[in-house]
Amino acid sequence: MMDKRQLGSSSLEIVPLIFGGNVFGWTLDQDASFGILDAFKDLGFNAIDTANNYSHWVPGNKGGESETIIGNWLQERGGRDGVVLMTKVGGRFGYDSKPNVKGDYIKEEVENSLKRLRTDYIDLYQTHYDDETTPVEETLRAYEDLIKEGKVRFIGASNISPERLVESLDTSAEKGLPSYVSLQPEYNLFDRAKFEHLYEKITFEKQIAVIPYYSLASGFLTGKYTSEADFGQSARGAGIKEKYWNDRGRRIVAVLNEVANAYSVSASAVALAWLLAQRTVAAPIASATKRHHMDAFVEAVNLRLDVASLAKLELASS
């Protein structure tokens, strides 16, 4: 059995790798999703992250498909108490629409999420995209009502400015309102600057658990892209190449593979273990579409990188 970590100041305890549910209803249909969820749980993991708008970008989808699949799986398999269920509100159902975290909207959307997830409560309910026209107190008071009603246990934030995050935390403290216990930012070995310069100090000082998304940089940090030809083997290869395939990206991948070989693990495991070694990171979020992809998850939570390996990765990604 793998060790668990407490999620920030909450009472939630998770094995420190969270499954990213954006693939459900997108690259995985319901049957395939059930198989992946079964395998994830059988390996000993217990935390799943999704959102009310996943997977709205798929033609024919309306949003909520990921939650529906997870809910159907929970209904069929049982064991809800053994799963730490995380979802988000305020997401954009269309890329041209604005996020919304007004109190009434949150209360309306939580009912939709609970219905799709086929559960009475959400363990971690997160502000997905902050709506800066809504006062933070209005958002927090809506969350307060949901916590009092037993529909939500704890709250977190995702795409929020550092200023609004601090304002939210200060408002919670001043007015005795629920406080964000987690932050879900984009953070990985390649994409470091924004989090480390703008958020890392806040999360450390306020004891906010960091649960990074894009932990493997859309697959770039799996180590499978080592030459120009490799990008033609993936449907997402062109986009990954454009964003990541530069001198710095090549240097990161080379060192990732070097460290992976030294430990006899996958490059994915090293990239995830590097995140787990950061002082504010509670658990990275990662997805899988095949059972064997999750071998790296197990390797990562059991891997303790030594000082020399961490230094190599720091230097390569600086």
C-alpha positions in Angstrom: 0.0 0.0 0.0 1.3 3.4 -0.9 1.7 6.2 1.6 -0.8 9.0 1.7 -0.3 12.8 2.1 -2.6 15.2 3.8 -3.9 17.8 1.3 -2.8 21.1 2.8 -4.8 22.1 5.8 -7.7 19.9 4.9 -8.4 16.4 6.4 -8.3 14.8 3.0 -5.6 12.2 2.6 -4.5 11.1 -0.8 -1.9 8.9 -2.5 0.1 11.8 -4.0 -0.8 11.3 -7.7 -4.2 12.6 -8.9 -5.9 11.2 -12.0 -6.8 14.0 -14.4 -10.3 13.2 -15.7 -10.2 15.4 -18.8 -9.7 12.3 -21.0 -13.1 10.8 -20.0 -15.5 11.5 -22.8 -12.7 12.7 -25.0 -10.0 10.2 -25.8 -11.7 7.5 -23.8 -15.3 6.4 -24.1 -17.2 5.1 -21.1 -16.1 1.5 -21.3 -12.5 2.4 -21.7 -12.8 5.0 -18.9 -14.1 2.3 -16.5 -11.2 0.1 -17.3 -8.7 2.9 -16.6 -10.5 3.9 -13.4 -10.5 0.3 -12.2 -6.8 -0.1 -12.8 -6.0 3.3 -11.1 -7.9 2.2 -8.0 -6.5 -1.3 -8.1 -3.0 0.2 -8.0 -3.8 1.9 -4.7 -4.6 5.4 -5.9 -7.6 7.2 -4.5 -7.9 10.8 -5.9 -9.6 11.9 -9.2 -9.9 15.4 -10.6 -12.4 16.6 -13.1 -14.5 19.7 -14.0 -18.1 20.6 -14.8 -17.1 21.6 -18.4 -15.0 18.5 -19.3 -15.1 17.4 -22.2 -17.0 20.2 -23.9 -14.4 20.6 -26.6 -15.3 17.3 -28.3 -17.7 17.8 -31.2 -21.2 16.8 -30.1 -20.4 17.1 -26.4 -22.0 19.7 -24.2 -19.8 19.6 -21.1 -20.1 17.4 -18.1 -19.3 14.2 -19.9 -16.3 13.4 -17.7 -18.3 13.9 -14.5 -21.1 11.7 -15.9 -18.7 8.8 -16.7 -17.1 9.1 -13.2 -20.5 9.1 -11.6 -21.6 6.0 -13.6 -18.4 4.2 -12.6 -18.9 5.1 -8.9 -22.5 3.9 -9.1 -21.6 0.6 -10.7 -18.5 -0.1 -8.7 -19.4 1.4 -5.3 -16.7 2.5 -2.8 -17.4 6.2 -2.9 -16.0 6.7 0.6 -12.6 5.4 -0.7 -12.4 8.0 -3.4 -11.3 11.6 -3.0 -13.4 13.3 -5.6 -12.3 16.7 -6.9 -14.2 18.8 -9.5 -14.3 22.4 -10.6 -16.8 25.2 -11.2 -16.6 28.4 -13.2 -15.1 26.7 -16.3 -15.9 27.9 -19.8 -18.3 25.8 -21.7 -17.2 27.6 -24.9 -13.9 29.3 -25.4 -15.7 32.5 -26.2 -17.8 32.6 -23.0 -16.6 34.1 -19.8 -16.0 32.2 -16.5 -18.6 32.7 -13.8 -18.2 32.2 -10.1 -21.1 34.3 -8.9 -22.8 32.8 -5.9 -26.1 31.8 -7.6 -24.2 30.2 -10.5 -22.0 28.1 -8.1 -25.1 26.9 -6.2 -26.8 25.9 -9.5 -23.7 24.2 -10.9 -23.0 22.2 -7.8 -26.4 20.5 -8.1 -25.6 19.6 -11.7 -22.2 18.2 -10.8 -23.6 16.2 -7.9 -26.2 14.7 -10.2 -23.7 13.8 -12.9 -21.2 12.4 -10.3 -24.1 10.5 -8.6 -22.9 11.5 -5.2 -24.1 13.5 -2.2 -20.9 15.4 -1.7 -17.8 16.7 -3.4 -14.5 16.3 -1.5 -12.7 19.3 -3.1 -14.7 21.9 -5.1 -12.5 24.3 -7.0 -12.8 27.6 -8.7 -11.8 26.7 -12.2 -11.5 30.1 -13.9 -11.8 33.1 -11.6 -14.3 35.7 -12.7 -12.7 38.9 -11.5 -15.9 40.9 -11.8 -17.4 38.8 -8.9 -16.3 40.0 -5.4 -14.3 37.2 -3.7 -16.6 37.4 -0.7 -19.6 36.5 -2.8 -17.8 33.4 -4.1 -16.7 32.4 -0.7 -20.1 32.8 0.9 -21.6 30.5 -1.7 -19.0 27.9 -0.8 -19.7 28.5 2.9 -23.4 27.6 2.3 -22.5 24.5 0.3 -20.1 23.3 3.1 -22.8 23.9 5.7 -25.2 21.9 3.6 -22.7 19.0 3.4 -22.5 19.2 -0.4 -18.8 20.2 -0.4 -16.1 19.4 2.1 -13.2 21.7 1.1 -12.5 24.3 -1.6 -9.6 25.0 -3.9 -8.7 27.4 -6.7 -7.1 26.9 -10.1 -6.8 29.7 -12.7 -6.7 32.7 -10.4 -4.3 35.7 -10.3 -1.9 35.9 -7.3 -3.6 39.1 -6.3 -7.1 37.5 -6.2 -5.7 34.4 -4.5 -4.2 36.6 -1.7 -7.4 38.6 -1.5 -9.5 35.4 -1.2 -7.3 34.0 1.6 -7.3 37.3 3.5 -11.1 37.6 3.2 -11.5 34.1 4.5 -9.3 34.9 7.5 -10.9 38.2 8.2 -14.5 37.1 7.9 -14.3 33.6 9.1 -15.2 32.1 5.7 -14.0 28.8 4.1 -10.5 29.1 2.7 -8.9 27.6 -0.3 -6.8 24.6 0.8 -5.3 24.0 -2.6 -4.1 25.6 -5.8 -4.1 23.9 -9.2 -1.7 25.7 -11.5 0.2 24.8 -14.7 3.5 23.6 -13.4 6.1 21.1 -14.7 9.8 20.9 -15.4 9.4 23.0 -18.6 6.7 25.4 -17.4 8.2 26.7 -14.2 8.5 30.5 -14.3 4.9 31.6 -13.8 4.3 29.4 -10.7 7.7 29.8 -9.1 7.8 33.6 -9.6 4.1 34.5 -8.8 2.6 31.7 -6.6 5.2 29.5 -4.9 5.9 31.9 -2.0 2.2 32.5 -1.4 1.4 28.8 -1.3 4.4 28.1 1.0 3.5 30.9 3.5 -0.2 30.1 3.5 0.3 26.3 3.5 -1.7 25.9 0.3 -1.4 22.4 -1.2 -0.3 22.6 -4.9 -1.7 20.1 -7.3 -0.2 20.9 -10.7 -1.9 20.2 -14.0 0.0 19.6 -17.3 2.5 17.8 -15.0 4.0 16.1 -18.1 3.7 19.1 -20.4 1.1 17.5 -22.6 3.3 14.4 -22.9 6.5 16.1 -23.8 8.1 15.1 -20.5 7.4 11.4 -21.1 10.8 11.2 -22.8 9.3 9.8 -26.0 10.1 12.9 -28.1 13.8 12.8 -28.7 14.1 13.7 -32.4 12.1 15.6 -35.1 10.7 12.3 -36.4 9.1 11.4 -33.1 6.6 14.2 -33.3 5.0 12.7 -36.4 4.0 9.6 -34.4 1.4 11.5 -32.3 -1.8 13.4 -33.2 -0.7 16.1 -30.8 2.9 16.0 -32.0 2.8 19.2 -34.1 1.5 21.3 -31.2 3.9 19.8 -28.7 6.9 20.4 -31.1 6.0 24.0 -31.6 5.8 24.8 -27.9 8.5 22.6 -26.4 11.1 21.6 -29.1 13.8 24.2 -28.6 17.3 24.1 -27.1 15.9 24.2 -23.5 13.3 21.5 -24.2 15.9 19.2 -25.8 18.2 19.7 -22.8 15.4 18.9 -20.3 14.5 15.7 -22.2 18.1 14.6 -22.4 18.6 15.0 -18.6 15.2 13.4 -17.9 16.2 10.3 -19.8 19.7 10.3 -18.2 18.2 10.3 -14.7 15.5 7.8 -15.7 18.1 5.4 -16.9 20.1 5.8 -13.7 17.1 4.8 -11.6 15.7 2.3 -14.1 12.4 4.1 -14.3 10.5 6.0 -16.9 11.1 9.6 -17.8 7.5 10.3 -16.9 8.2 9.0 -13.4 11.2 11.3 -13.0 9.2 14.3 -14.2 6.5 13.5 -11.7 9.0 12.8 -8.9 10.7 16.1 -9.5 7.3 17.8 -8.9 6.8 15.7 -5.7 10.2 16.9 -4.5 9.1 20.6 -4.6 8.2 22.0 -1.2 4.7 23.1 -1.9 3.5 20.3 -4.2 1.1 17.9 -2.6 0.4 15.8 -5.7 0.7 16.2 -9.5 -2.3 15.6 -11.7 -1.7 13.2 -14.6 -3.8 11.3 -17.1 -3.5 8.0 -18.8 -5.3 6.3 -21.7 -3.7 2.9 -21.4 -3.1 0.7 -18.3 0.7 0.6 -18.8 0.9 4.4 -18.7 0.1 4.2 -15.0 3.2 2.2 -14.2 5.0 5.6 -14.2 2.5 6.8 -11.5 3.6 4.0 -9.2 7.2 4.6 -9.9 6.9 8.3 -9.3 5.3 8.1 -5.8 7.9 5.5 -4.8 10.9 7.4 -6.2 13.1 9.7 -4.1 15.4 11.6 -6.3 18.8 12.3 -4.8 20.4 15.7 -4.5 22.6 15.3 -7.5 19.7 14.2 -9.7 17.5 17.1 -8.6 20.4 19.5 -9.3 20.8 18.1 -12.8 17.1 18.6 -13.5 17.1 22.1 -12.0 20.1 23.2 -14.1 18.6 21.7 -17.3 15.3 23.4 -16.8 16.5 26.7 -15.6 
